[in-house]
Amino acid sequence: MKKLAILFASLLFIGLLVACTKAKTPTCPG
């Protein structure tokens, strides 16, 4: 169950990062 939560969190983070680079917003993490 904990592994699933970690996987979901990492997928969400990667999704945000990809959306961020596509939007090219300055409020991007990293």
C-alpha positions, 0 to 999 in steps of 0.5 A: 500500500505504501509503495502505491502511494509513493508511485502515485506521488512520483507520477503526480510530480512528474506530471506536474513537471511535464505540464510545467515545462510545456506551459513554461511558467516561472512558478515551476519547481526546479 
